[in-house]
Each structure stands twice: as C-alpha cells, then as structure tokens.
Amino acid sequence: MIKQITFSSITKKVIMSLAGLFLIVFLLVHLGINLFLLPLTENHREIFELAANFMATNPLIKIMEIFLFGGFIIHIIYGIVVQLQNWASRGNIGYKSGNKTKASLSSRYMIYTGILVLLFLAMHIYQFYFIKLGLNSSVFMDEHGHPLFYDIAINLFTTQPAYSILYIVLFVFLGFHLNHAFQSAFQTLGWEHPKYTPCIKTLGLVYAIVVPLGFIIIPLYFLIMK
Amino acid sequence: MDLTLKIWRQENAQAKGEFKNYQVKGVSKDSSFLEMLDVLNESLVDKIESPVCFDHDCREGICGMCSLYINGRPHGPDDAITTCQLHMRKFKNGETITVEPWRAKPFPVIKDLVVDRSALDEIIQSGGYTSASTGGVPDANAILISKYDSDLAMDAASCIGCGACVAACKNASAMLFVSAKVSQFALLPQGQVEKERRVQKMVAKMDELGFGNCTNTYACEMECPKEISVSNIARMNREFLGAKLFSRETV
C-alpha cells in the first residue's frame, strides 16, 4: 500500500474525523439553502437561486469546493481502509455466539450507513453536479444554458414519489451515521472533557435528528401537498 | 442445574477446531463458571477423554489470566467481573451456553479455549514502563501529585491485561488496553520524561501486531472487568497527536 494510507491507526482516524467534521459543517450550509425550496417566504425562489448562484460563482466557494471534494474522498477512502483492516483483525474465525455487548446501533453499523450515504451522494452528484459540468442534461436550463437547480429539484420531488421516498429513507440512515460520527470525531481528536463531553454527545444527537429532518421535510412537503 | 455446553475444541494452533456439546448435571448455582468447568473436566478425565483447556490463575478477579467468550460476551453475562467471578446463578437451568476463545488475529489459539495473549506483553515491552533510576530512596513528598490525578492514574493502572477489550471490540482493537497503560504514566510526573517516546512506540507496536482501528463503539468499556474508562483512549489520542506533531525526537 502507498505510504499515505499506511499511517498509524490513530492518524488515520484523526484524518477521517477532521474530514468528517468538515462535511458536517458543509451539510448545515447545504440545508440552509435547500430549505428555500419550500415556500418559506414570498421570494423563496429568488433567495434559493441567489444562494445557488453564489455557490456556483464565488471564487472563495470555488476553492472550498476543492476542499469539499477532498474531504469526501479522504473520508470515504479512509473509511474503507479502516474497515478492511478491522475485518482482518478479527482473524479467520469469528464468534459463533455473535456480539451481545450493548454498543450503540449507530456505532456498530457505521460502514453500512456510510455506504448507503455514499450511494445517495453518487446519485446526487449525477443528478445535479453533472448537469453543471455538462455531463448530464436536463430540460431545465435558462437562456444562457445554465441549469435551473430550483426547477430540477422541484421537478424531482413533485413527479417522482419513488425518488422522494428513497431520499427520505437515505436521510434517516444519514441521521444514524451522524449520531455516532459527531461525538466519535471529538473522541478521536482527544477533545474529551468531563464537563464538555456530555454537551458534545447531546449536540451530536440534536444535529443528527434536526439536520436530516430538515432535509426530509422538503420532499415530505411535496408528497403531502400533491 | 443441568446445562448443555457448546465448547470450542481445538487440538493445537494448526488444527482445525470445532464446537462440541457436553452435558453437565447437578451444577450448583453458587459455583463459579470455572468451577463448573472443573466439574466437566473431572467427568471427562474419568471417561479418559481430553479435558477442556482454559486459562485461569488467581480465581479472585485480579490476575487477568482467565478469559472465555461466553454467550456473545467476554467474561460472560455480567458486568465488571472476570470469568472466575461469574457465577452460575447468572444462567438458567437447562440453558445452552456457548463458550469460545477470544477471537483476534494477534491472539492465536494455543489449545481449546486458551489463546496466546503475549501480543499485549509485546506492547508493554515497546514502551509501557519508566526507566528505573538508581540511588537512594526519595522522600515520599518530594514530588507532589494531586489526589485527583493519582486516582485517575490508579484507575488506569487497574487494567489487568485480560484482553476482554480486544475480544469485545468488533474491530479487535486494543486501544483501551494500550490507552490505560499509556495513561497510568502520562497522568503522573514520573511518566513525563518518556511520554512522547512511549505513546508513539506503543501505538506503532499495537498496529504492527495487527490489532484493529478504534471506531469508538465503546464496547471495550462496557466489557472491561475493571471498568477502565474510554476517556483514557481520548487521552492517548491527545498524547499521540501531540507527540507526532511536536516532538523533535525521531522514534
């Protein structure tokens, strides 16, 4: 294996956790914009498009985009490397009587919830980012040939209930992933303190419920309003 | 109590093992798990069969020698105890009990339920010590240590090195063990001199031996007979990162 991915176990986990925390911040920004798909204000469409346009053209955001893709790639690659090593560490024979230790469900199934989120990410990039790059086409383009992400998103949610349901289910899994991820990142970085760790765990739980719920409300609104 | 035991039997490290069923009758609910196995072994010896090999020594829960993965949990269905302190009243009459050795790549089976845990000793040899200084006996109050820190160090030092953390961890990670052994020195003034070398060497050895990566499931803490806290793992992560980033000495 190349040297960069044969770091010590702790270094690998630290890199993963830093990338993960970065993605957690990104998710919050993404949600902030997405919520304007809902008729929150009279000019919600203008706000959404203004924000989408800002994200597409601002040079600082362009630089951040490189970090974002880097963050995803690092988090995914290390997630897989760490998991493969962990499966190998048990040895050739596993336990017949299973594992009855009451570790939290979200902590035990991180790789599986992670893979589901990865599948969603691939679909999401194909449906939105690829249109921007011109690798995928859409009927919703303005006169300059720029994609109208507002219409693309609304169209998906209003005409494809199967997509909406898949979207909702995958965000529930993302919630499970985040529930463990948030406090786990702090533990890996060694940011543990008898005063603050309980707050971090609560904050992680709140984040893992509120943020996916925020995303879920959008297709749910269009499913119900239909 | 009458019980059915499903026990892993393996002749030696190279042999292919398998589960064998044994019936034990008239077991006292007040006997310990190991005493119950003694009863089984006496009956096997009487029948001129090979007794089941398992590790044990003090039978007081302090030596760290006994192991056994019982019904899906290291040291069986009770909290904060070793297998020798597990009593048969924790089981139901007529129950089938599955007994397996610790499973981890760095813990090869020697025979039946006995595994080689010298990997843990190798980690200690790599840095889990303070270099002894010679000379006269220092005054007891020459180095002041707060009660709070000495208690934390003592809690970390109560690790008996049984390996239940590795057995419980879905990743077979030894982080709880190593972090306890790092912390017991890192918390005390006497451990400061070698702390950067120590943590880097012990983590490197842990990785080299093939233990898994910690994913913070905290199964280790839940199964540790000495209730070693995972806050030791966070401390080791801090120590390790600090040493990796800022130590000028190459280890």
HADDOCK unambig.tbl for C-alpha pairs under 7 A between the chains (distance, minus, plus):
assign (segid A and resid 8 and name CA) (segid B and resid 204 and name CA) 6.70 0.50 0.50
assign (segid A and resid 8 and name CA) (segid B and resid 207 and name CA) 6.76 0.50 0.50
assign (segid A and resid 9 and name CA) (segid B and resid 207 and name CA) 6.57 0.50 0.50
assign (segid A and resid 9 and name CA) (segid B and resid 213 and name CA) 5.44 0.50 0.50
assign (segid A and resid 10 and name CA) (segid B and resid 237 and name CA) 6.79 0.50 0.50
assign (segid A and resid 82 and name CA) (segid B and resid 213 and name CA) 6.45 0.50 0.50
assign (segid A and resid 85 and name CA) (segid B and resid 212 and name CA) 6.26 0.50 0.50
assign (segid A and resid 86 and name CA) (segid B and resid 171 and name CA) 4.53 0.50 0.50
assign (segid A and resid 86 and name CA) (segid B and resid 172 and name CA) 6.96 0.50 0.50
assign (segid A and resid 86 and name CA) (segid B and resid 212 and name CA) 4.67 0.50 0.50
assign (segid A and resid 86 and name CA) (segid B and resid 213 and name CA) 6.12 0.50 0.50
assign (segid A and resid 87 and name CA) (segid B and resid 171 and name CA) 6.36 0.50 0.50
assign (segid A and resid 89 and name CA) (segid B and resid 104 and name CA) 5.91 0.50 0.50
assign (segid A and resid 89 and name CA) (segid B and resid 105 and name CA) 5.22 0.50 0.50
assign (segid A and resid 89 and name CA) (segid B and resid 171 and name CA) 6.32 0.50 0.50
assign (segid A and resid 89 and name CA) (segid B and resid 172 and name CA) 5.69 0.50 0.50
assign (segid A and resid 89 and name CA) (segid B and resid 210 and name CA) 5.97 0.50 0.50
assign (segid A and resid 89 and name CA) (segid B and resid 211 and name CA) 5.57 0.50 0.50
assign (segid A and resid 89 and name CA) (segid B and resid 212 and name CA) 5.23 0.50 0.50
assign (segid A and resid 90 and name CA) (segid B and resid 103 and name CA) 5.96 0.50 0.50
assign (segid A and resid 90 and name CA) (segid B and resid 104 and name CA) 4.26 0.50 0.50
assign (segid A and resid 90 and name CA) (segid B and resid 105 and name CA) 5.40 0.50 0.50
assign (segid A and resid 90 and name CA) (segid B and resid 171 and name CA) 6.53 0.50 0.50
assign (segid A and resid 90 and name CA) (segid B and resid 172 and name CA) 5.52 0.50 0.50
assign (segid A and resid 91 and name CA) (segid B and resid 103 and name CA) 6.83 0.50 0.50
assign (segid A and resid 91 and name CA) (segid B and resid 104 and name CA) 5.31 0.50 0.50
assign (segid A and resid 91 and name CA) (segid B and resid 105 and name CA) 4.21 0.50 0.50
assign (segid A and resid 94 and name CA) (segid B and resid 103 and name CA) 6.50 0.50 0.50
assign (segid A and resid 97 and name CA) (segid B and resid 71 and name CA) 5.59 0.50 0.50
assign (segid A and resid 97 and name CA) (segid B and resid 72 and name CA) 4.76 0.50 0.50
assign (segid A and resid 97 and name CA) (segid B and resid 98 and name CA) 6.57 0.50 0.50
assign (segid A and resid 98 and name CA) (segid B and resid 72 and name CA) 5.13 0.50 0.50
assign (segid A and resid 99 and name CA) (segid B and resid 72 and name CA) 4.82 0.50 0.50
assign (segid A and resid 99 and name CA) (segid B and resid 73 and name CA) 6.46 0.50 0.50
assign (segid A and resid 100 and name CA) (segid B and resid 72 and name CA) 4.87 0.50 0.50
assign (segid A and resid 100 and name CA) (segid B and resid 73 and name CA) 5.73 0.50 0.50
assign (segid A and resid 101 and name CA) (segid B and resid 73 and name CA) 6.10 0.50 0.50
assign (segid A and resid 101 and name CA) (segid B and resid 219 and name CA) 6.14 0.50 0.50
assign (segid A and resid 103 and name CA) (segid B and resid 217 and name CA) 5.79 0.50 0.50
assign (segid A and resid 103 and name CA) (segid B and resid 218 and name CA) 6.40 0.50 0.50
assign (segid A and resid 103 and name CA) (segid B and resid 219 and name CA) 5.28 0.50 0.50
assign (segid A and resid 104 and name CA) (segid B and resid 217 and name CA) 6.79 0.50 0.50
assign (segid A and resid 107 and name CA) (segid B and resid 217 and name CA) 5.15 0.50 0.50
assign (segid A and resid 108 and name CA) (segid B and resid 217 and name CA) 6.55 0.50 0.50
assign (segid A and resid 184 and name CA) (segid B and resid 216 and name CA) 5.93 0.50 0.50
assign (segid A and resid 187 and name CA) (segid B and resid 234 and name CA) 5.39 0.50 0.50
assign (segid A and resid 188 and name CA) (segid B and resid 234 and name CA) 6.30 0.50 0.50
assign (segid A and resid 188 and name CA) (segid B and resid 237 and name CA) 6.34 0.50 0.50
assign (segid A and resid 189 and name CA) (segid B and resid 237 and name CA) 6.33 0.50 0.50
assign (segid A and resid 189 and name CA) (segid B and resid 238 and name CA) 6.71 0.50 0.50
assign (segid A and resid 190 and name CA) (segid B and resid 234 and name CA) 4.16 0.50 0.50
assign (segid A and resid 190 and name CA) (segid B and resid 235 and name CA) 5.91 0.50 0.50
assign (segid A and resid 190 and name CA) (segid B and resid 237 and name CA) 5.12 0.50 0.50
assign (segid A and resid 190 and name CA) (segid B and resid 238 and name CA) 4.72 0.50 0.50
assign (segid A and resid 191 and name CA) (segid B and resid 234 and name CA) 6.89 0.50 0.50
assign (segid A and resid 192 and name CA) (segid B and resid 231 and name CA) 6.81 0.50 0.50
assign (segid A and resid 192 and name CA) (segid B and resid 234 and name CA) 6.12 0.50 0.50
